[in-house]
Amino acid sequence: MAIGLSTYAFFWRGSEQVQTPMTLEAMLEETAELGGKVFQICDYPAIETFDEARLTALRDRARTLGITLELGTRGIAPEHLERYLALAHVLGVRLIRSMLYAGEDRPTLEQAIQRLEQILPALRQQQVTLALETYEQVSVETLMTVIETVDDDHIGVCLDPGNCVAALELPEAVIARTAGRVVNLHIKDFAFSRAPGWVGFQLTGCPLGEGLLPLKAMREAVNPEARGINEIFEHWLPWQQDEASTCAMEAQWTRHNMDFLRSHHG
């Protein structure tokens, strides 16, 4: 297993909200500087526009830095996943994270099973694992029914229990139901706060160890060290007053989270 970062750890710094967005290459370098051993290029459609030379350079730089690359996208349309398998081939990627839905493309349970069975031979041939994420748009029971029906080691769960809170699925229950099928961990802490005027609540991110994520229980249930499961940091950091404050806090959270997990490793 390895600890590392997702492009979501650079959500604001890599966005058009800032004057000079970070490049993917700069994110890779910072991952290495912070001691990360894996970098997940997740929900980053621009990667689809990279030519082979840039992809190859990114792969070679990651290897030089001792970093494993992973990919992330949304949807399970076979032709879309085939496109990401082609990217994975050039980048040397062995894990692709995705979700059952992509925008208006919302397959039924039966359609999802059919699509995954269609792409399964390509996953096997390329020795790539597809990690389907837990999130609020699909119940954990539905997701697990799909995965257990297909029943192949090349298709598993990307566990992120914080996503499921919006569907009133408690993190502990999500962890218990998915643990045996987890192949990738997304780690972000989160907390509720009263909305302004005390009308409702806001669910936002917070530094690791300060919120509601049952990190210790999750890691004990999944056992990432023994099973070789990578742990990827993300953030739910709200925009602060300005660009400088937001970017500084994002960098601070990233460093804190890396240090926190390393200090609690094992």
C-alpha positions in Angstrom: 0.0 0.0 0.0 1.0 3.6 -0.4 -0.2 7.0 0.9 -0.7 9.8 -1.6 -2.7 12.6 -3.1 -5.5 13.1 -5.5 -6.0 16.0 -7.8 -8.9 16.9 -5.4 -6.1 17.8 -2.9 -5.3 20.6 -5.3 -9.0 21.4 -6.1 -8.6 25.2 -5.8 -5.0 25.6 -6.7 -5.5 23.7 -9.9 -8.7 25.5 -10.8 -9.7 28.5 -13.0 -10.6 30.3 -9.8 -6.9 31.2 -9.3 -4.8 33.4 -11.4 -2.2 30.7 -12.3 -3.6 27.2 -11.9 -1.2 24.5 -11.0 -0.4 22.0 -13.7 -0.7 18.3 -13.3 3.1 18.1 -13.4 3.4 20.6 -10.5 0.9 18.6 -8.5 3.0 15.5 -9.1 6.1 17.3 -7.8 4.4 18.5 -4.7 3.1 15.0 -4.0 6.7 13.8 -4.0 7.9 16.7 -1.9 5.3 15.8 0.8 6.4 12.2 0.8 3.5 10.8 -1.2 4.0 7.5 -3.1 0.8 7.6 -5.2 -0.9 10.3 -7.3 -4.5 9.8 -8.5 -5.4 11.9 -11.5 -9.1 12.0 -10.6 -12.0 13.7 -12.5 -9.4 15.7 -14.5 -10.9 15.6 -18.0 -7.9 17.6 -19.4 -5.9 14.4 -19.2 -7.9 13.2 -22.2 -6.4 16.0 -24.3 -2.8 15.2 -23.5 -0.8 13.9 -26.4 1.3 10.7 -26.1 4.5 12.7 -25.6 3.1 14.6 -22.5 1.6 11.4 -21.1 4.9 9.5 -21.5 6.8 12.4 -19.9 4.4 12.3 -17.0 4.8 8.6 -16.6 8.5 8.8 -16.7 8.7 11.6 -14.2 6.4 9.7 -11.8 8.7 6.7 -12.1 11.8 8.8 -11.4 10.0 10.2 -8.3 9.0 6.7 -7.1 5.3 7.6 -7.5 2.5 5.2 -8.6 0.0 6.9 -10.9 -3.8 6.2 -10.8 -6.6 7.5 -12.9 -10.2 8.6 -12.0 -13.2 9.3 -14.1 -17.0 9.1 -13.9 -19.3 6.6 -15.6 -19.1 3.0 -16.8 -20.0 3.3 -20.4 -17.7 0.7 -22.0 -16.4 3.0 -24.7 -15.6 5.6 -22.1 -13.7 3.1 -19.9 -11.9 1.9 -23.0 -10.6 5.4 -23.5 -9.3 5.5 -20.0 -7.7 2.0 -20.4 -5.8 3.5 -23.4 -4.6 6.3 -21.1 -3.8 3.8 -18.4 -1.7 1.8 -20.9 0.5 4.8 -21.7 0.7 6.1 -18.1 1.5 2.6 -16.6 -1.7 2.9 -14.5 -3.1 -0.3 -12.8 -6.2 1.3 -11.1 -9.0 3.4 -12.4 -11.5 4.9 -10.0 -15.0 5.6 -11.4 -18.7 5.9 -10.5 -21.8 4.2 -11.8 -23.3 7.5 -13.0 -21.9 10.2 -15.2 -24.2 13.2 -15.6 -27.4 12.1 -17.3 -26.1 8.6 -17.9 -27.6 6.7 -15.1 -27.7 3.0 -15.8 -30.1 0.7 -14.0 -28.8 -2.1 -11.8 -29.1 -4.6 -14.7 -27.5 -2.2 -17.2 -24.6 -1.5 -14.8 -23.9 -5.2 -14.4 -24.1 -5.7 -18.2 -21.7 -2.8 -18.9 -19.2 -4.1 -16.3 -19.3 -7.6 -17.7 -18.7 -6.1 -21.2 -15.5 -4.2 -20.1 -14.3 -7.0 -17.8 -12.2 -8.9 -20.4 -10.3 -5.7 -21.2 -9.6 -5.1 -17.5 -8.4 -8.6 -17.1 -6.2 -8.5 -20.2 -4.6 -5.2 -19.1 -4.5 -6.2 -15.4 -6.2 -3.0 -14.4 -8.6 -2.8 -11.4 -11.7 -0.7 -11.6 -12.6 1.0 -8.3 -16.3 2.1 -8.1 -16.8 4.8 -5.5 -19.3 5.0 -2.7 -21.4 8.2 -3.0 -24.8 9.5 -2.3 -26.4 9.1 -5.8 -26.2 5.3 -5.6 -27.1 3.4 -2.4 -24.3 1.3 -1.0 -26.5 -1.8 -1.2 -27.1 -1.2 -5.0 -23.4 -0.6 -5.6 -22.5 -3.8 -3.7 -25.1 -5.8 -5.5 -23.5 -4.8 -8.8 -20.0 -5.6 -7.7 -21.0 -8.9 -6.0 -23.0 -10.0 -9.1 -20.0 -9.4 -11.4 -17.8 -10.9 -8.8 -14.3 -10.4 -10.1 -11.1 -9.2 -8.5 -10.7 -6.6 -11.2 -13.8 -4.7 -10.0 -14.1 -3.4 -6.4 -14.9 -0.5 -4.2 -13.3 2.9 -3.8 -14.4 3.6 -0.2 -15.2 7.2 0.7 -17.8 7.0 3.5 -18.1 10.8 3.8 -19.9 10.9 0.4 -22.7 8.7 1.7 -23.8 10.9 4.6 -26.0 13.0 2.2 -28.1 9.8 1.7 -28.3 9.2 5.4 -25.9 6.3 5.2 -23.7 6.3 8.3 -19.9 5.9 7.7 -19.7 2.9 10.0 -22.4 1.1 8.1 -20.8 1.9 4.7 -17.4 0.7 5.9 -18.9 -2.6 7.3 -20.8 -3.3 4.1 -17.9 -2.6 1.7 -14.7 -3.5 3.5 -14.2 -6.9 1.9 -14.4 -5.5 -1.6 -12.4 -2.3 -1.1 -9.5 -1.8 -3.6 -8.9 2.0 -3.1 -9.4 4.4 -0.1 -10.3 8.0 -0.4 -9.6 9.8 2.8 -11.2 13.1 3.7 -12.5 14.3 7.1 -15.7 16.2 7.4 -17.9 17.9 9.9 -21.3 19.5 10.2 -21.8 23.1 11.3 -24.9 25.3 11.7 -25.7 27.3 8.6 -25.8 31.1 9.0 -28.9 32.0 10.9 -29.2 28.5 12.3 -31.3 27.4 9.4 -30.1 23.9 8.6 -26.5 22.6 8.5 -23.5 22.7 6.3 -21.3 19.6 5.7 -17.8 20.6 4.8 -14.3 19.3 5.1 -11.9 19.7 7.9 -8.3 18.7 8.7 -7.9 14.9 9.3 -8.6 13.9 12.8 -10.8 16.9 13.6 -14.1 15.6 12.2 -16.5 12.7 11.9 -14.5 10.3 9.7 -13.9 7.1 11.7 -10.4 6.7 10.3 -9.1 4.2 12.8 -12.2 1.9 12.4 -12.0 2.3 8.6 -8.4 1.3 8.4 -8.9 -1.6 10.8 -11.8 -2.9 8.7 -10.1 -2.5 5.4 -6.5 -3.4 6.5 -4.8 -1.5 3.6 -1.3 -2.5 4.6 -1.9 -6.2 4.4 -4.0 -5.9 1.3 -1.9 -3.4 -0.7 -4.7 -0.8 -0.9 -3.6 2.8 -1.6 -4.9 5.6 0.6 -5.6 8.8 -1.3 -6.2 12.2 0.3 -8.9 14.6 -0.9 -10.4 17.8 0.5 -13.8 19.3 0.9 -12.3 22.8 1.6 -14.8 25.7 1.1 -13.5 28.8 -0.7 -12.0 31.2 1.8 -12.1 35.0 1.6 -9.7 35.2 -1.3 -7.3 33.2 -3.5 -4.3 33.6 -1.3 -6.2 32.4 1.9 -7.7 29.5 0.1 -4.5 28.3 -1.5 -2.6 28.6 1.7 -5.2 26.6 3.6 -5.4 23.9 1.0 -1.6 23.5 1.1 -1.7 23.5 4.9 -4.5 20.8 5.1 -2.6 18.6 2.6 0.6 18.7 4.7 -1.3 18.2 7.9 -3.2 15.2 6.5 0.0 13.5 5.2 1.8 14.0 8.5 -1.3 12.9 10.5 -1.7 9.6 8.6 2.0 8.8 8.7 2.1 9.4 12.5 -1.0 7.1 13.0 0.2 4.5 10.5 -0.5 1.0 11.6 
